[in-house]
Amino acid sequence: MLHDSRQGNDFSIEGYKITNERIGEHSDEFIVCNPERLRGQGIVDGIHSQSGSSKSGSSNKGNLAVVLVSGGMDSCVCAAIAQREHQLAFLHISYGQRTESRELQAFQDIAGYYRVDKKLICRLNHLTQIGGSSLTDPAIPVAEANLNRNEIPTSYVPFRNAHFLSVATSWGEVLGAEAIFIGAVAEDSSGYPDCRPEYYQAFNQLIRAGTKPNTRLRIITPVIHMRKSEIVATGFKLSAPFHLTWSCYQNTQVACGHCDSCALRLRGFRETGREDPIPYASR
C-alpha cells in the first residue's frame, strides 16, 4: 500500500526495497524504488502478473496517481506498476519531438489497454523553439547508438523533465492525486542529467514548498535503478503491453534499431531472452 510519506511511513511494492531519504532539515521524504538485484537471472522477484480485472477500471484500487506516459517501454512498465495500487490518470506531453505522432498513438493505445478515463495531452511548443536537441531540432542529426559514451548525447532535451513534472504537479493537485509516477531510468540509460535520483529528490522538495498545505503529491520513480533487462522482465511479469509501445527516436513506422533508445531497448530484450514485439529496420 502507499502510505502518507508526510507522516513518515513507507511505500511498498512487492519485491522492492524502498528508502525515504531526507533532503534537508525541513524537507519531505523522497521515495525511490530499488529492485532486489537478480541480474544473472534477469528477473525481479515478487511481482506477479495481474488479470485483466486488475486494470485501472477496477474499483478496488487506492488513491489516484498521475502517470507520465510517453508511449515508450519504461513509462509503460511504470504504469503497470502504478495500476496495482492506484486509480490512474495518464499524462502525455508532446514537445515537437521527431516521433511525436507515433508516441501519441502509443499513449492512446496504452491508455486503452489500462482502461484509463482520465487523460491529459499537452503541447509544450517552447521546447521546440528552445531547441538544442536532436529530438527537437531537425538540423541536429540523431546520433548512432554508443552505449559506452560518457558525454551527454545530442538527444538530451535541456531540462525537459522539469517542464513535464510541473504539468503533472499542477494537474495532480487539481485532481487530488497522491502520487506522480515517472519512468525515469538512471543506471542503464543514455545518461540524461534530469533522470538522476537527486533530481527527483529536489523536485519533491519543490512540490512540498509550492503547493497547498493539504496537497500530498510526491514523485515515485519505480524503475530508476533498474537495468533495461529488469524493466523488460518486470513488464512481462505484470503483463505490460510492450507491443503497444514505441521507443525509437527518429522513425514512426519501423524502428531504426540504431539510435540509443532502440539499442538500449533491444539489449534489454536480448538479455532476458525475449523477442521485442515491435518492428525494426535492423536489430
TORGUNU-65677 format. One record per residue (C-alpha): x, y, z; residue in three letters; residue number from 1. Coordinates in nm, 3 decimals. Layout:
xx|yy|zz|code|pos
X|Y|Z|ala|NUM
...
***
This chain:
xx|yy|zz|code|pos
0.000|0.000|0.000|met|1
0.103|0.361|-0.045|leu|2
0.103|0.540|0.290|his|3
0.131|0.909|0.362|asp|4
0.502|0.991|0.341|ser|5
0.442|1.315|0.531|arg|6
0.361|1.104|0.835|gln|7
0.694|0.923|0.795|gly|8
0.552|0.591|0.681|asn|9
0.673|0.375|0.394|asp|10
0.563|0.299|0.044|phe|11
0.599|-0.060|-0.066|ser|12
0.563|-0.259|-0.385|ile|13
0.609|-0.633|-0.352|glu|14
0.968|-0.719|-0.435|gly|15
1.103|-0.365|-0.399|tyr|16
1.316|-0.207|-0.135|lys|17
1.204|0.145|-0.054|ile|18
1.411|0.419|0.102|thr|19
1.297|0.750|0.243|asn|20
1.582|0.999|0.228|glu|21
1.571|1.341|0.388|arg|22
1.680|1.624|0.160|ile|23
1.706|1.900|0.415|gly|24
1.628|1.987|0.771|glu|25
1.266|2.074|0.696|his|26
1.215|1.869|0.381|ser|27
0.974|1.595|0.288|asp|28
1.069|1.235|0.218|glu|29
1.176|1.124|-0.126|phe|30
1.058|0.786|-0.246|ile|31
1.285|0.573|-0.461|val|32
1.218|0.214|-0.560|cys|33
1.516|-0.018|-0.585|asn|34
1.471|-0.369|-0.730|pro|35
1.630|-0.659|-0.544|glu|36
1.921|-0.736|-0.773|arg|37
1.888|-1.060|-0.967|leu|38
2.077|-0.956|-1.276|arg|39
2.214|-1.301|-1.352|gly|40
1.862|-1.434|-1.381|gln|41
1.725|-1.119|-1.542|gly|42
1.420|-1.108|-1.314|ile|43
1.273|-0.910|-1.029|val|44
1.110|-1.138|-0.774|asp|45
0.782|-1.075|-0.600|gly|46
0.597|-0.913|-0.891|ile|47
0.325|-1.128|-1.038|his|48
0.106|-1.095|-1.344|ser|49
-0.234|-0.943|-1.290|gln|50
-0.553|-1.049|-1.463|ser|51
-0.748|-0.807|-1.678|gly|52
-0.982|-0.738|-1.386|ser|53
-0.698|-0.565|-1.203|ser|54
-0.655|-0.295|-1.464|lys|55
-0.732|0.064|-1.377|ser|56
-1.103|0.024|-1.436|gly|57
-1.133|-0.194|-1.127|ser|58
-1.297|-0.035|-0.823|ser|59
-1.070|-0.194|-0.560|asn|60
-0.777|0.045|-0.611|lys|61
-0.642|0.308|-0.378|gly|62
-0.599|0.678|-0.440|asn|63
-0.529|0.847|-0.770|leu|64
-0.186|0.865|-0.932|ala|65
-0.081|1.075|-1.229|val|66
0.139|0.868|-1.460|val|67
0.359|1.038|-1.717|leu|68
0.324|0.814|-2.022|val|69
0.543|0.895|-2.320|ser|70
0.441|0.581|-2.505|gly|71
0.780|0.417|-2.451|gly|72
0.878|0.098|-2.274|met|73
0.986|0.250|-1.943|asp|74
0.673|0.459|-1.890|ser|75
0.455|0.162|-1.986|cys|76
0.612|-0.057|-1.718|val|77
0.585|0.234|-1.475|cys|78
0.211|0.243|-1.549|ala|79
0.188|-0.134|-1.498|ala|80
0.343|-0.092|-1.152|ile|81
0.125|0.206|-1.063|ala|82
-0.200|0.035|-1.161|gln|83
-0.152|-0.237|-0.899|arg|84
-0.229|0.007|-0.618|glu|85
-0.387|0.314|-0.777|his|86
-0.654|0.456|-0.995|gln|87
-0.472|0.608|-1.290|leu|88
-0.467|0.942|-1.465|ala|89
-0.246|0.944|-1.774|phe|90
-0.048|1.250|-1.882|leu|91
0.120|1.276|-2.223|his|92
0.330|1.568|-2.339|ile|93
0.424|1.645|-2.697|ser|94
0.702|1.896|-2.748|tyr|95
0.779|1.884|-3.120|gly|96
0.994|1.573|-3.100|gln|97
1.061|1.383|-3.422|arg|98
0.827|1.094|-3.339|thr|99
0.554|1.282|-3.155|glu|100
0.267|1.144|-3.365|ser|101
0.381|0.784|-3.311|arg|102
0.436|0.841|-2.940|glu|103
0.089|0.991|-2.908|leu|104
-0.058|0.685|-3.076|gln|105
0.129|0.462|-2.832|ala|106
0.000|0.669|-2.540|phe|107
-0.360|0.632|-2.658|gln|108
-0.316|0.259|-2.711|asp|109
-0.166|0.206|-2.365|ile|110
-0.442|0.418|-2.207|ala|111
-0.698|0.198|-2.382|gly|112
-0.526|-0.117|-2.260|tyr|113
-0.549|0.000|-1.899|tyr|114
-0.897|0.149|-1.949|arg|115
-0.784|0.491|-1.827|val|116
-1.058|0.752|-1.842|asp|117
-0.866|1.048|-1.703|lys|118
-0.624|1.162|-1.973|lys|119
-0.448|1.489|-2.040|leu|120
-0.245|1.564|-2.354|ile|121
-0.036|1.881|-2.353|cys|122
0.184|2.052|-2.609|arg|123
0.497|2.234|-2.497|leu|124
0.594|2.408|-2.818|asn|125
0.853|2.624|-2.645|his|126
1.085|2.324|-2.613|leu|127
1.099|2.312|-2.993|thr|128
1.169|2.684|-3.007|gln|129
1.443|2.649|-2.748|ile|130
1.597|2.362|-2.945|gly|131
1.940|2.229|-2.852|gly|132
1.844|1.864|-2.902|ser|133
1.843|1.623|-3.193|ser|134
1.489|1.530|-3.090|leu|135
1.353|1.881|-3.146|thr|136
1.594|2.038|-3.397|asp|137
1.598|1.878|-3.745|pro|138
1.937|2.038|-3.810|ala|139
2.094|1.820|-3.538|ile|140
2.118|1.456|-3.651|pro|141
2.018|1.173|-3.421|val|142
2.345|1.010|-3.322|ala|143
2.423|0.645|-3.382|glu|144
2.397|0.434|-3.069|ala|145
2.702|0.434|-2.845|asn|146
2.618|0.266|-2.516|leu|147
2.970|0.323|-2.385|asn|148
2.980|0.702|-2.426|arg|149
3.050|0.918|-2.124|asn|150
2.924|1.251|-2.255|glu|151
2.560|1.358|-2.260|ile|152
2.413|1.268|-2.601|pro|153
2.259|1.510|-2.850|thr|154
1.914|1.363|-2.778|ser|155
1.910|1.530|-2.436|tyr|156
1.633|1.794|-2.428|val|157
1.755|2.063|-2.187|pro|158
1.577|2.038|-1.851|phe|159
1.279|1.871|-2.019|arg|160
1.158|1.667|-1.725|asn|161
1.112|1.978|-1.509|ala|162
0.854|2.100|-1.760|his|163
0.682|1.760|-1.757|phe|164
0.676|1.738|-1.379|leu|165
0.540|2.091|-1.346|ser|166
0.241|1.999|-1.562|val|167
0.195|1.674|-1.370|ala|168
0.208|1.859|-1.037|thr|169
-0.047|2.120|-1.145|ser|170
-0.286|1.857|-1.276|trp|171
-0.228|1.624|-0.983|gly|172
-0.304|1.898|-0.733|glu|173
-0.633|1.979|-0.907|val|174
-0.727|1.609|-0.921|leu|175
-0.636|1.548|-0.559|gly|176
-0.384|1.282|-0.662|ala|177
-0.134|1.146|-0.413|glu|178
0.147|1.043|-0.646|ala|179
0.320|1.119|-0.975|ile|180
0.480|0.819|-1.142|phe|181
0.754|0.876|-1.396|ile|182
0.959|0.611|-1.574|gly|183
1.298|0.779|-1.541|ala|184
1.595|0.542|-1.564|val|185
1.935|0.647|-1.428|ala|186
2.157|0.342|-1.448|glu|187
2.110|0.167|-1.782|asp|188
2.029|0.475|-1.989|ser|189
2.169|0.748|-2.210|ser|190
2.290|0.948|-1.911|gly|191
2.046|1.240|-1.912|tyr|192
2.107|1.465|-1.609|pro|193
1.732|1.504|-1.545|asp|194
1.696|1.128|-1.490|cys|195
1.915|1.112|-1.179|arg|196
1.765|1.026|-0.838|pro|197
1.882|1.353|-0.684|glu|198
1.687|1.544|-0.947|tyr|199
1.359|1.392|-0.828|tyr|200
1.468|1.432|-0.469|gln|201
1.499|1.805|-0.525|ala|202
1.172|1.824|-0.717|phe|203
0.982|1.659|-0.434|asn|204
1.105|1.935|-0.207|gln|205
0.987|2.190|-0.465|leu|206
0.640|2.032|-0.474|ile|207
0.617|2.050|-0.097|arg|208
0.721|2.415|-0.097|ala|209
0.500|2.525|-0.384|gly|210
0.164|2.351|-0.335|thr|211
-0.125|2.390|-0.092|lys|212
-0.073|2.262|0.263|pro|213
-0.318|1.975|0.214|asn|214
-0.163|1.861|-0.115|thr|215
0.000|1.521|-0.073|arg|216
0.168|1.476|-0.408|leu|217
0.509|1.312|-0.436|arg|218
0.710|1.170|-0.720|ile|219
0.762|0.795|-0.741|ile|220
1.032|0.657|-0.970|thr|221
0.987|0.278|-0.961|pro|222
1.232|0.188|-1.239|val|223
1.505|0.445|-1.180|ile|224
1.762|0.194|-1.054|his|225
1.670|-0.090|-1.290|met|226
1.864|-0.215|-1.586|arg|227
1.666|-0.237|-1.909|lys|228
1.661|-0.615|-1.877|ser|229
1.498|-0.580|-1.534|glu|230
1.241|-0.340|-1.677|ile|231
1.160|-0.591|-1.952|val|232
1.135|-0.877|-1.702|ala|233
0.913|-0.673|-1.471|thr|234
0.692|-0.574|-1.764|gly|235
0.636|-0.934|-1.866|phe|236
0.553|-1.032|-1.509|lys|237
0.294|-0.754|-1.498|leu|238
0.161|-0.822|-1.850|ser|239
0.267|-0.478|-1.971|ala|240
0.165|-0.425|-2.336|pro|241
0.509|-0.390|-2.493|phe|242
0.355|-0.443|-2.836|his|243
0.177|-0.107|-2.800|leu|244
0.488|0.092|-2.706|thr|245
0.730|0.295|-2.918|trp|246
1.086|0.393|-2.827|ser|247
1.264|0.490|-3.150|cys|248
1.399|0.846|-3.162|tyr|249
1.367|0.900|-3.536|gln|250
1.126|0.661|-3.716|asn|251
0.749|0.631|-3.686|thr|252
0.666|0.318|-3.887|gln|253
0.957|0.079|-3.836|val|254
1.201|0.145|-3.552|ala|255
1.550|0.226|-3.679|cys|256
1.735|-0.012|-3.447|gly|257
2.047|0.205|-3.426|his|258
1.963|0.509|-3.213|cys|259
2.044|0.496|-2.841|asp|260
1.685|0.432|-2.743|ser|261
1.645|0.139|-2.982|cys|262
1.982|-0.007|-2.884|ala|263
1.908|0.006|-2.511|leu|264
1.565|-0.146|-2.562|arg|265
1.691|-0.425|-2.786|leu|266
1.969|-0.508|-2.542|arg|267
1.717|-0.530|-2.258|gly|268
1.501|-0.778|-2.451|phe|269
1.805|-0.976|-2.565|arg|270
1.941|-1.009|-2.210|glu|271
1.609|-1.150|-2.090|thr|272
1.583|-1.392|-2.384|gly|273
1.264|-1.226|-2.505|arg|274
1.162|-1.111|-2.852|glu|275
1.082|-0.742|-2.885|asp|276
0.734|-0.733|-3.044|pro|277
0.774|-0.407|-3.240|ile|278
0.925|-0.397|-3.593|pro|279
1.283|-0.286|-3.657|tyr|280
1.473|-0.195|-3.973|ala|281
1.774|-0.365|-3.816|ser|282
1.833|-0.548|-3.490|arg|283
***
